[in-house]
């Protein structure tokens, strides 16, 4: 079964957690004891209805304040697909949480309150979704019950959003009018909005085409580990294990190993279930080569005529995740696919105001949740593609050497 990852985004109180609760509840993906606990909590809070947002807001502070603070991951499945949901916070001080939750998503659900229309935070989250190259965006116009299920109001919001989204790098945008509280157009079609001819949210998530979201053209295989079992049965066996980051590999293909530049031929590709005839992202496989080439973790197997850029100087859009600002000329560990080196930020080119998309070249101070374009120098070459071309080989993280904390996530330009 195909796995679809999606993230929710939108302003505070737009109903992200309620929408996920409704999806889980109406698709029969909740347990009875979970629903009993939610019903009891709702009664305790003096609510007239069952508060479905309590299915995702798990932290005590979240339940008390009625807001989402941390990224909550939920898993559910229908007969057509498996899903992983990342419920991310709406507050500006949790931008880093949204970046984390959205970094692996196929789809972003952006919620807009039908009464308020497109707000600053809607624009901020859409900008981050376009920055992270999320292939599909579904704009859910929520709380339609409070806008009297008005088609006119829905069309106004669609026009507002499309005018803003034209400035962004977004490939596929869809719009659905919903009421998460009452379940209109979430799992079941709405009787109150017969004017809407599109599919429900669950139908859209089940049928949206994600097969071509991966890069199947540029062959990239970062080596994770060398498999060398010292047993009599596999005495001379040497396989290179990892996850395919791009392209399609087949036995008989000629390949080049980076950084050495040595060439060989794939003799076989093996998975847990035996040999296969082709491997493509995001499969985890072991590749066997005809020649005994010196390969170790961090090397990359590619095609001879299609290679990534090999560079020590990277141009990166960086989201700063740490409380402490970056120190001048400080050394960090840079991690890219399975490769690691030491690195430093050599220049801040500009900071992006995520609300207005304005580039500020004067302000060089990076703080938590800031997004900036920076130059990074590493101690050894990284084999990178642009993030737009390949999300796997175009992303990096920076780690503080002393605390081992991940301080930044970046997209290679």
N, C-alpha and C positions, 0 to 999 in steps of 0.2 A: 504493500500500500504506500501511496505517495504521502510524504510528510510536508505539511505546510506550517511555516512559522509566521505568526502575525503579532503585531504590537499595537497597543492602543495609545492614542495621544489626543490632546485637547486641553482646553482651559479647565481650571478647578471647577468642580460641581457640574461639569457637562454630562456626567453620568457614565464614565468609562467602566467603573467597577460594577455598576448596576447592569450595564449592557452585557458584560462577561457573565455575571450571575444569571442573567436571563438566558443567554446562550446555553450555559451549562444546564440550567433547570429545564428549559423547553426541549433540549435535545436529549433529555433523560440521562444526563451525565453526572448527576449528584447522588450521593448515598442518603438513605433515609435519616440516619443519625446526624448527618451534616445539616439537613433541612430542619430537623427538630431543634438543633442548637441555634440555627438562624432565626427560626420562628420564636424561640424563647427570648433571644436577644432583642428581636424587634418589639415584642410585647413589653419587655423591660424598659425599652426606650420610649414607650408610650405611642408607638406608631400604629396607624390604622391598617397598614399593609405590611407584607413581609419584605424586609429590606434585603434584597438579593446581593447588594454590594458587599455584605458581610461574608459572602462565599470567598471573596478574594482578599479583602482587607484583613490580613491575619495578625498584624502587630497590634498590641494593646493600644499604643498611641494612635494608630490609624483608626481604630474603632471609636476611641474617645473623641477624636477631633473630626471624624467623618471625612478624612482625606487619605489619599494614598501617599506613602513616603518611600517605601522600598519597591523594587521591581518584584512583582509576584508572578511566578510561572505556574500555569495551570495546563493540564494535559487532558484532552478528550478526543474521542474518535466517533465517526459515523461510518456507515457501511462503505462510504466512498473514499474517505481520507482520514489520516491522523493529524491532529493539530497540537501545536505548542503555542500557548498565548503568553505574551509578556505584557502584564498590566503595569504601565509606567506612570509616574507622577506627573501632574500638570504644572506644579509650581516652578518658577524660574530657578530657584536655588537647587532644584533637582535635575537640571539639564543633563548632568553627567549620568544620572540613572537612566534617562531616556536614551542617551547615546548608547549605553551598554545594552539595554533591552532591544534597541532597534538594529544593532549592528549585524545581526544574523537573520533579520526578518525578510520574508518574501513579500508581505503585504503590510501596509500601515493603515489602521482604521483611525481616521481623524474625526473626532466628534465635534459638532458645532451645535450650540444651543439655539433652537429655532427662534427664541425670543431675542437673543443678542446678536446673532449673525456672526460674521467673521471678525474675530478679535485679534489683538497683538499676539496672544499665545497661540492661536490657531496658525498664524503666519510663522511664528518661531518654530513650531513643531513641523510645519510643512517644509520649512527651510532645512531643518535638521534631517528630515526624511529624504530630501533631494540631495543633501550633502552626503548622506550614507548610501545613496543610490538604491533606495528601496524601489524595486521595479514597479509595484502596483500600489496605488493609493485609493482607498474607498472612503469617501466623505459621507459620514452618517449624520444626517440632520436630525438630531434627537429632540425629544420633548415636543413632538408635533401635536400631542394632545393639548398642550398649553397654547399652541398657535391655531387651535380649532381645525387642525388637519388641513390647513390652507395650502392649496397648490400654488397660489400666487406667491406666498411667503417662501415656499421651497424654491421656486424659480428665481426669486430675488437673491437668495443665498448662493445658489448655483452660479449666478452671474458674478456676484461679489468674489467668490472663490476663484472662478476661472480668470478673472481680470488679474488677480494677484499671482496665480499659479503660472501665468504666461511668462513671468520673469524667472521661473525656476526650471531646473532640469528634471522634469517629471514626464515619464513616458506614457503612463496609463492612469487616468483618473476616472472614477465612477462615483455616482451620487445615489444615496438611498434615503428616503424619508422614513424615520422610525420613531417609535416610542418604547424605550427600553423598559420603562415602568410597567406598561400595559402589554408589552410583547408584540406591538404592531410591526410587521415586516422584519422581525428579527429571525425567528425560525418559521413562524406561520404568517401567511399573507394577511394584510390588514383589510378588514371590511370597511374601515373608516376612510381609507385612501384608495378607493377603486380607480381613481384617476392615474395612479402610478402603475405603469405597465412593466417595469423592470422586475428582476427577481428579488427574493428576500436576501437578507445578509448571509444566512447560512448557505443558501443555494449559490450565492456569488463565491463564497469561500470554498465551496466544494467543487466548483466548476472552473474557477479562474485558472488560466493556463500558466504553469510555472516551469514547465520542462525546458523552455528556452531561456530561462533567467541565468543559467550558468553559462560560462564561456566554454563552448565546445570546439573552438578553433585553435587557440594557442595552447599547445601541450605543456603542462607544468606539473612536475611530480617532486615535491620537496621530500627528501628522505628523512624518515623519522628515526628508524633504527635499522641496524644490519642484523639479519637473522642467520645465526651460525650455530646450529645444534651440534654439539660434539657427541653424536651417537654413532654406533656402527652402521645403522640403517642409512643415515644421511651424512656420511663421513665428509664428503666434499661439498655439501650443500652451502650455498651463499645466496641469500635473497635480500632484497631491499624493500622494507615495509614503509608505508605511509598512506596519506590520503590524497587522491588526485585533486589538484587545484584548478585544472583547466585542460581542455582538449580531450581527444580520444586516443588511447594507447592500444595497440594490438601486437600479438606475437609476430615477429618478422620485421617490425619497425626499426629503422636505424635511429639511434639516439646519441645525444651528446651529454656528458656529465659536466656540470659547472661546480666549482671554478676551474677544474683541471683542463677542460676542453677535450678530454679523451672521448673517443667514439666507440660504440659497440652496437649490438643488435639484441632486441628483446627475444629471448627464447620461449618464455612462458609467463603468464600472469595468473597468480594463485589467490584465491580467497579461502575463507574458512570452509566453504562448501566444495572446494576443488578448483581445477583449472577453468578459466573463462577465455572467451575469444576476443572480448574487448572490455576496456575499463574507462570510465568517464566520471566526472565529478557528481556527487561527493563520495564516491566509493573508496573504501579502505582496502588496499590490496598489497600483495607482495610481488615485486617485479624481479625476474631472473634474467641475467644478461649472459651473452655468449662468452665474454672475456672477463678475466679476473682484474677488474678495474679497482683502483683505490677509491672507495666511496665511504663517507661517514655521515653521521647526522648533520643536517644543515646544508648538505649538497643538494643540487637540484638536477633532475633528469628532464631534458627538453629535446626538441627536434633540432637537427643541425641547422636547418634554414629558418628557424623561427625561435629566436632567443629573447629573454627579457633583458632590460637594461641592467648592466652591472656597474654599480656606482657606489662610491663612499659618500657622495654629497646628495642628499635627498631634499626635495621641495615638498613640504607636507602641510596639509590642513590639520591642525592639532586641537583636540578638545582636552583642556586641562582638568584632571579628575581629583587632584589632591588639595587638601586644605592649605598646605604650604606652597608659596609661589616658587617657580623655578629659580635656582640660584645662578648667578652669572658664572659662566664657564664650568658649571658643575658637570660631572661625569654621570651618565645614566647607562643602564643596560638597555640596548634596543633589541626587541624580539620581533622577527619577521618570518612568517611560516615556522620552520623548525630551526632557523638560523639565529644565532645570538652574537652580539658584539658589544663593545662599549661605544658610547656616543655622547655628543654634546650639542646643545642648541647654539648655533653660531650667530643666528640673526633672527629677529622678529620683523617680518616684512610688513604686516598690518594685522590689526584685530578686526573682527567682524562684529558689528552690532546686530545681534540675531533678531532684534525686533524690526529694524529698518533696513537691514541688509547693507548698511553703510560701511565702507572700509575706512578705518581710522589708522593712518600711518604714523601719527604723532605719538599715540599711546603705546608704549612698549611694555607696560606692566601686565603680566599675565597672572590672573587669579583663578580660583576654582570656578568651573563652569564656563570659562571664557573659551572662545573659538578663535584661533589665530593662524595665519599662514607663516610658517617658520622654515628656516634652513637648518638641516641637521647634518653633522659630519660623523661618520662611523669609522671605527678603527680598521674595518675590513669591508670589502665590497658586499652589497646586498643585491640580490637578483630580483628586481622589482618591475612590475607593470604599473600603469596608472590605475588608480582605484576604479575609475570609470570603466576601464577595460576588464578588470578582474578584481573582485572584492577580496579574494583570498591572498593574491600576491601583491595587492596594492595597499594592504593595511599593516600598520606597525603598532606596537605598544612600547612605552618607556617605563622602566622599572628603577626605583631608587635602590642603589647598591647597598646602602646601610640598613634600610628598614624592610627591603624586599616588597614594598608597596608598588602597585601599578599606578603611576602618577599621571599618565597621559595616553590617549589613543589617537592615532593619526591615519589620515588618508593621503596616499602619495599622489601628487599632482603630476 
